[in-house]
Amino acid sequence: MQKTFQGVNVNLQLLAQNLYQWFISKGYQAQFYGAGNYY
């Protein structure tokens, strides 16, 4: 998986979900949560 997130208007929820899925695919246990602009 190769994705690039750049700039100040990054969709943080999408970034968090992609990182979560990447860690799960590598066999790690992962979780993410967030509110507003924090994930």
Buried (B, 14 or more C-beta within 10 A) or exposed (E): EEEEEEEEEEEBEEBBBBBBEEBEEEEEEEEBEEEEEEB
